[in-house]
Amino acid sequence: MKETQDFQSLCLRTEADDHIAQGQRAAGSIRLLHGAVGLSTESGEMLDQVKKHIFYGKPLDKVNILEECGDALWYICLILDSQGFTVQQAMDTLIPKLEARYAQRKFTAREATDRNLQSERTVLEAGAGLEANTRGDQEADGRDQAKA
């Protein structure tokens, strides 16, 4: 019992505890939060449908797949709008980003795992009409291993 309590207290030492600032950021991003949580929920529902089909042998419910994709699109629209973007902007930046990733315009495992994130970022910023360094506090270090 004591080991469990020690473990829990050790884990909780690393909790971010600036709840006032977190609340202020959340209040300013409530639509973004709603969209992100909703998209995660819809993804989970889709995954559950696929799991039941593959692992439990249940028939794939294609109508449900369509429903979950539509619901995911709704949340994607909410996320985009909350950040001042349109679906068209997201569509317009996707293909150029993939072209920057795949030199021959075709998937390769090497290019998928050994990506030049700075090059992709530059293409995305240009396509979205954004200035460089709109990343917030994230690093822009160029290459990344195994990020999809």
PyRosetta script that sets phi, psi and omega in degrees:
from pyrosetta import init, pose_from_sequence

init()
pose = pose_from_sequence("MKETQDFQSLCLRTEADDHIAQGQRAAGSIRLLHGAVGLSTESGEMLDQVKKHIFYGKPLDKVNILEECGDALWYICLILDSQGFTVQQAMDTLIPKLEARYAQRKFTAREATDRNLQSERTVLEAGAGLEANTRGDQEADGRDQAKA")
pose.set_psi(1, -46.2)
pose.set_omega(1, 179.7)
pose.set_phi(2, -61.8)
pose.set_psi(2, -39.0)
pose.set_omega(2, 179.0)
pose.set_phi(3, -60.7)
pose.set_psi(3, -40.3)
pose.set_omega(3, 178.7)
pose.set_phi(4, -64.7)
pose.set_psi(4, -43.0)
pose.set_omega(4, 178.5)
pose.set_phi(5, -65.0)
pose.set_psi(5, -41.6)
pose.set_omega(5, 176.7)
pose.set_phi(6, -61.5)
pose.set_psi(6, -44.8)
pose.set_omega(6, 179.1)
pose.set_phi(7, -58.7)
pose.set_psi(7, -47.5)
pose.set_omega(7, -178.2)
pose.set_phi(8, -63.5)
pose.set_psi(8, -43.7)
pose.set_omega(8, -179.5)
pose.set_phi(9, -66.6)
pose.set_psi(9, -35.8)
pose.set_omega(9, 176.4)
pose.set_phi(10, -64.6)
pose.set_psi(10, -40.1)
pose.set_omega(10, 177.2)
pose.set_phi(11, -63.8)
pose.set_psi(11, -46.5)
pose.set_omega(11, -174.6)
pose.set_phi(12, -71.3)
pose.set_psi(12, -15.3)
pose.set_omega(12, 174.9)
pose.set_phi(13, -59.6)
pose.set_psi(13, -27.7)
pose.set_omega(13, -175.0)
pose.set_phi(14, -94.4)
pose.set_psi(14, 5.3)
pose.set_omega(14, 178.0)
pose.set_phi(15, -66.9)
pose.set_psi(15, 135.8)
pose.set_omega(15, 172.7)
pose.set_phi(16, -66.8)
pose.set_psi(16, 126.2)
pose.set_omega(16, -172.2)
pose.set_phi(17, -118.7)
pose.set_psi(17, 15.8)
pose.set_omega(17, 177.1)
pose.set_phi(18, -88.9)
pose.set_psi(18, 69.9)
pose.set_omega(18, -171.7)
pose.set_phi(19, -66.4)
pose.set_psi(19, -29.4)
pose.set_omega(19, 178.3)
pose.set_phi(20, -65.6)
pose.set_psi(20, -49.3)
pose.set_omega(20, 178.9)
pose.set_phi(21, -64.3)
pose.set_psi(21, -38.8)
pose.set_omega(21, 178.5)
pose.set_phi(22, -62.1)
pose.set_psi(22, -41.9)
pose.set_omega(22, 178.8)
pose.set_phi(23, -63.5)
pose.set_psi(23, -40.0)
pose.set_omega(23, 178.5)
pose.set_phi(24, -65.4)
pose.set_psi(24, -43.0)
pose.set_omega(24, 178.1)
pose.set_phi(25, -65.4)
pose.set_psi(25, -40.1)
pose.set_omega(25, 179.5)
pose.set_phi(26, -64.2)
pose.set_psi(26, -42.0)
pose.set_omega(26, -179.6)
pose.set_phi(27, -61.5)
pose.set_psi(27, -38.0)
pose.set_omega(27, 179.4)
pose.set_phi(28, -77.5)
pose.set_psi(28, -9.9)
pose.set_omega(28, -176.5)
pose.set_phi(29, -128.1)
pose.set_psi(29, 28.6)
pose.set_omega(29, -173.2)
pose.set_phi(30, -63.6)
pose.set_psi(30, -36.7)
pose.set_omega(30, 178.4)
pose.set_phi(31, -69.5)
pose.set_psi(31, -38.3)
pose.set_omega(31, 175.8)
pose.set_phi(32, -62.2)
pose.set_psi(32, -45.6)
pose.set_omega(32, 178.0)
pose.set_phi(33, -61.2)
pose.set_psi(33, -45.8)
pose.set_omega(33, 178.5)
pose.set_phi(34, -56.9)
pose.set_psi(34, -47.2)
pose.set_omega(34, -179.8)
pose.set_phi(35, -64.3)
pose.set_psi(35, -43.6)
pose.set_omega(35, -178.1)
pose.set_phi(36, -66.5)
pose.set_psi(36, -43.6)
pose.set_omega(36, 178.3)
pose.set_phi(37, -66.1)
pose.set_psi(37, -42.6)
pose.set_omega(37, 179.4)
pose.set_phi(38, -63.4)
pose.set_psi(38, -42.2)
pose.set_omega(38, 178.9)
pose.set_phi(39, -63.3)
pose.set_psi(39, -40.5)
pose.set_omega(39, 177.1)
pose.set_phi(40, -62.5)
pose.set_psi(40, -41.9)
pose.set_omega(40, 178.9)
pose.set_phi(41, -62.2)
pose.set_psi(41, -47.3)
pose.set_omega(41, -179.9)
pose.set_phi(42, -64.3)
pose.set_psi(42, -37.3)
pose.set_omega(42, 177.1)
pose.set_phi(43, -62.5)
pose.set_psi(43, -41.0)
pose.set_omega(43, 177.2)
pose.set_phi(44, -63.4)
pose.set_psi(44, -40.2)
pose.set_omega(44, 178.5)
pose.set_phi(45, -65.6)
pose.set_psi(45, -39.0)
pose.set_omega(45, 176.8)
pose.set_phi(46, -64.4)
pose.set_psi(46, -46.4)
pose.set_omega(46, -179.3)
pose.set_phi(47, -61.6)
pose.set_psi(47, -38.4)
pose.set_omega(47, 177.9)
pose.set_phi(48, -62.6)
pose.set_psi(48, -40.5)
pose.set_omega(48, 178.1)
pose.set_phi(49, -61.7)
pose.set_psi(49, -45.2)
pose.set_omega(49, 179.8)
pose.set_phi(50, -66.9)
pose.set_psi(50, -41.7)
pose.set_omega(50, 178.0)
pose.set_phi(51, -57.8)
pose.set_psi(51, -48.2)
pose.set_omega(51, -178.3)
pose.set_phi(52, -62.7)
pose.set_psi(52, -35.1)
pose.set_omega(52, 178.9)
pose.set_phi(53, -70.2)
pose.set_psi(53, -50.6)
pose.set_omega(53, -174.3)
pose.set_phi(54, -74.4)
pose.set_psi(54, -46.7)
pose.set_omega(54, -171.9)
pose.set_phi(55, -93.6)
pose.set_psi(55, -26.4)
pose.set_omega(55, -178.2)
pose.set_phi(56, -105.8)
pose.set_psi(56, -5.9)
pose.set_omega(56, 177.3)
pose.set_phi(57, 75.2)
pose.set_psi(57, 16.0)
pose.set_omega(57, 178.3)
pose.set_phi(58, -77.4)
pose.set_psi(58, 150.2)
pose.set_omega(58, 177.4)
pose.set_phi(59, -61.6)
pose.set_psi(59, 143.3)
pose.set_omega(59, 177.4)
pose.set_phi(60, -72.6)
pose.set_psi(60, 124.0)
pose.set_omega(60, -179.7)
pose.set_phi(61, -89.6)
pose.set_psi(61, 91.4)
pose.set_omega(61, -176.0)
pose.set_phi(62, -65.0)
pose.set_psi(62, -30.1)
pose.set_omega(62, 176.9)
pose.set_phi(63, -65.2)
pose.set_psi(63, -40.8)
pose.set_omega(63, 177.2)
pose.set_phi(64, -66.3)
pose.set_psi(64, -38.1)
pose.set_omega(64, 176.5)
pose.set_phi(65, -58.5)
pose.set_psi(65, -46.3)
pose.set_omega(65, 178.6)
pose.set_phi(66, -61.3)
pose.set_psi(66, -43.2)
pose.set_omega(66, 179.5)
pose.set_phi(67, -61.0)
pose.set_psi(67, -47.5)
pose.set_omega(67, -178.1)
pose.set_phi(68, -65.5)
pose.set_psi(68, -37.4)
pose.set_omega(68, 176.4)
pose.set_phi(69, -64.0)
pose.set_psi(69, -42.0)
pose.set_omega(69, 177.1)
pose.set_phi(70, -62.8)
pose.set_psi(70, -43.5)
pose.set_omega(70, 177.7)
pose.set_phi(71, -62.1)
pose.set_psi(71, -41.7)
pose.set_omega(71, 178.4)
pose.set_phi(72, -61.7)
pose.set_psi(72, -41.4)
pose.set_omega(72, 177.7)
pose.set_phi(73, -61.3)
pose.set_psi(73, -38.2)
pose.set_omega(73, 178.3)
pose.set_phi(74, -59.6)
pose.set_psi(74, -47.2)
pose.set_omega(74, -179.8)
pose.set_phi(75, -67.7)
pose.set_psi(75, -35.3)
pose.set_omega(75, 175.9)
pose.set_phi(76, -62.5)
pose.set_psi(76, -42.4)
pose.set_omega(76, 177.0)
pose.set_phi(77, -61.1)
pose.set_psi(77, -40.4)
pose.set_omega(77, 178.9)
pose.set_phi(78, -64.2)
pose.set_psi(78, -45.3)
pose.set_omega(78, 178.7)
pose.set_phi(79, -60.2)
pose.set_psi(79, -49.5)
pose.set_omega(79, -179.2)
pose.set_phi(80, -58.9)
pose.set_psi(80, -48.1)
pose.set_omega(80, -178.6)
pose.set_phi(81, -63.6)
pose.set_psi(81, -37.2)
pose.set_omega(81, -179.6)
pose.set_phi(82, -63.4)
pose.set_psi(82, -22.5)
pose.set_omega(82, -179.0)
pose.set_phi(83, -105.9)
pose.set_psi(83, 7.0)
pose.set_omega(83, 176.9)
pose.set_phi(84, 82.0)
pose.set_psi(84, 19.3)
pose.set_omega(84, 178.9)
pose.set_phi(85, -108.7)
pose.set_psi(85, 166.3)
pose.set_omega(85, 175.4)
pose.set_phi(86, -117.1)
pose.set_psi(86, 163.2)
pose.set_omega(86, 174.7)
pose.set_phi(87, -60.7)
pose.set_psi(87, -38.2)
pose.set_omega(87, 179.6)
pose.set_phi(88, -60.1)
pose.set_psi(88, -41.1)
pose.set_omega(88, 178.1)
pose.set_phi(89, -62.4)
pose.set_psi(89, -41.7)
pose.set_omega(89, 179.0)
pose.set_phi(90, -63.5)
pose.set_psi(90, -42.1)
pose.set_omega(90, 179.0)
pose.set_phi(91, -66.2)
pose.set_psi(91, -41.5)
pose.set_omega(91, -177.2)
pose.set_phi(92, -67.6)
pose.set_psi(92, -24.5)
pose.set_omega(92, -179.5)
pose.set_phi(93, -92.6)
pose.set_psi(93, -18.7)
pose.set_omega(93, -175.4)
pose.set_phi(94, -64.8)
pose.set_psi(94, -53.4)
pose.set_omega(94, -175.9)
pose.set_phi(95, -63.9)
pose.set_psi(95, -46.5)
pose.set_omega(95, 176.5)
pose.set_phi(96, -59.5)
pose.set_psi(96, -35.6)
pose.set_omega(96, 177.3)
pose.set_phi(97, -64.1)
pose.set_psi(97, -44.1)
pose.set_omega(97, 178.9)
pose.set_phi(98, -65.9)
pose.set_psi(98, -36.5)
pose.set_omega(98, 176.9)
pose.set_phi(99, -65.7)
pose.set_psi(99, -34.7)
pose.set_omega(99, 176.3)
pose.set_phi(100, -68.7)
pose.set_psi(100, -31.1)
pose.set_omega(100, -178.4)
pose.set_phi(101, -77.7)
pose.set_psi(101, -43.5)
pose.set_omega(101, -173.4)
pose.set_phi(102, -110.6)
pose.set_psi(102, 104.3)
pose.set_omega(102, -174.4)
pose.set_phi(103, -57.1)
pose.set_psi(103, -38.0)
pose.set_omega(103, -179.2)
pose.set_phi(104, -94.4)
pose.set_psi(104, 12.0)
pose.set_omega(104, 179.7)
pose.set_phi(105, 61.4)
pose.set_psi(105, 28.5)
pose.set_omega(105, -179.3)
pose.set_phi(106, -144.8)
pose.set_psi(106, 142.8)
pose.set_omega(106, -178.6)
pose.set_phi(107, -58.6)
pose.set_psi(107, 135.0)
pose.set_omega(107, 165.3)
pose.set_phi(108, -136.3)
pose.set_psi(108, 144.2)
pose.set_omega(108, -179.6)
pose.set_phi(109, -61.8)
pose.set_psi(109, -38.1)
pose.set_omega(109, -179.5)
pose.set_phi(110, -61.6)
pose.set_psi(110, -48.3)
pose.set_omega(110, -178.5)
pose.set_phi(111, -70.2)
pose.set_psi(111, -27.6)
pose.set_omega(111, 178.2)
pose.set_phi(112, -71.0)
pose.set_psi(112, -31.6)
pose.set_omega(112, -176.9)
pose.set_phi(113, -100.3)
pose.set_psi(113, -24.3)
pose.set_omega(113, -178.8)
pose.set_phi(114, -111.8)
pose.set_psi(114, 71.3)
pose.set_omega(114, -171.6)
pose.set_phi(115, -91.3)
pose.set_psi(115, 148.4)
pose.set_omega(115, 171.7)
pose.set_phi(116, -95.6)
pose.set_psi(116, 90.4)
pose.set_omega(116, -175.3)
pose.set_phi(117, -65.5)
pose.set_psi(117, -31.1)
pose.set_omega(117, 179.0)
pose.set_phi(118, -66.7)
pose.set_psi(118, -40.3)
pose.set_omega(118, 177.7)
pose.set_phi(119, -63.9)
pose.set_psi(119, -45.3)
pose.set_omega(119, 178.0)
pose.set_phi(120, -62.4)
pose.set_psi(120, -41.1)
pose.set_omega(120, -179.4)
pose.set_phi(121, -62.1)
pose.set_psi(121, -41.9)
pose.set_omega(121, 179.0)
pose.set_phi(122, -61.2)
pose.set_psi(122, -43.1)
pose.set_omega(122, 178.5)
pose.set_phi(123, -63.7)
pose.set_psi(123, -43.5)
pose.set_omega(123, -179.8)
pose.set_phi(124, -64.1)
pose.set_psi(124, -44.6)
pose.set_omega(124, 179.8)
pose.set_phi(125, -63.0)
pose.set_psi(125, -42.1)
pose.set_omega(125, 179.4)
pose.set_phi(126, -64.6)
pose.set_psi(126, -44.2)
pose.set_omega(126, -179.2)
pose.set_phi(127, -66.4)
pose.set_psi(127, -30.9)
pose.set_omega(127, -179.1)
pose.set_phi(128, -90.5)
pose.set_psi(128, -3.3)
pose.set_omega(128, -179.0)
pose.set_phi(129, 70.0)
pose.set_psi(129, 31.3)
pose.set_omega(129, -179.4)
pose.set_phi(130, -104.6)
pose.set_psi(130, 155.0)
pose.set_omega(130, 173.5)
pose.set_phi(131, -80.7)
pose.set_psi(131, 157.5)
pose.set_omega(131, 175.4)
pose.set_phi(132, -62.6)
pose.set_psi(132, 160.6)
pose.set_omega(132, 177.7)
pose.set_phi(133, 66.7)
pose.set_psi(133, 39.7)
pose.set_omega(133, 172.9)
pose.set_phi(134, -102.3)
pose.set_psi(134, 27.8)
pose.set_omega(134, -175.7)
pose.set_phi(135, -86.6)
pose.set_psi(135, -5.8)
pose.set_omega(135, -173.5)
pose.set_phi(136, 73.4)
pose.set_psi(136, -127.7)
pose.set_omega(136, -175.0)
pose.set_phi(137, -101.1)
pose.set_psi(137, 12.5)
pose.set_omega(137, -179.7)
pose.set_phi(138, -83.0)
pose.set_psi(138, 150.8)
pose.set_omega(138, 176.4)
pose.set_phi(139, -80.9)
pose.set_psi(139, 151.2)
pose.set_omega(139, 175.8)
pose.set_phi(140, -120.4)
pose.set_psi(140, 78.4)
pose.set_omega(140, -170.5)
pose.set_phi(141, -101.2)
pose.set_psi(141, 18.5)
pose.set_omega(141, 170.8)
pose.set_phi(142, 85.5)
pose.set_psi(142, -79.4)
pose.set_omega(142, -173.8)
pose.set_phi(143, -105.5)
pose.set_psi(143, 147.6)
pose.set_omega(143, -179.0)
pose.set_phi(144, -142.7)
pose.set_psi(144, 143.6)
pose.set_omega(144, 179.1)
pose.set_phi(145, -99.8)
pose.set_psi(145, 127.9)
pose.set_omega(145, 168.9)
pose.set_phi(146, 65.0)
pose.set_psi(146, 27.5)
pose.set_omega(146, 171.8)
pose.set_phi(147, -96.1)
pose.set_psi(147, 133.8)
pose.set_omega(147, -178.3)
pose.set_phi(148, -100.2)
pose.dump_pdb("model.pdb")
